[in-house]
Amino acid sequence: MSGLVDAAVTADVGPMSAYMRHQFPFLGVKAPARKAAVRTAFAAAGPPDDEVEVVLAVDMLWALPEREYSYAGCLWLAASTRRRRLLSSTTSAGG
């Protein structure tokens, strides 16, 4: 997830933190740049082997203090769920 750090804009940290009532630290990565960085990281990592890998990755991301990592975990979980749903529908349709 080094792409998130690379996409950080220091000037955006204050406004992002204020928007969330200073409840979370931020790197300063707005949604479009965050989604692009996460897509790149996920493409490089490849699909997860199983649900355990997904849970471990999401837990690791949520353990980091900056909010963008939590968002990345949510994206990873959503992408994994969509992929599993597609795979199961393809498998059940062919059986």
Secondary structure, DSSP 8 states (H G I E B T S, - for coil): -HHHHHH--HHHHHHHHHHTTT-S------HHHHHHHHHHHHHHH-S-SSHHHHHHHHHHHHHSSSHHHHHHHHHHHHHHHHHHHHHHHHHHHH-
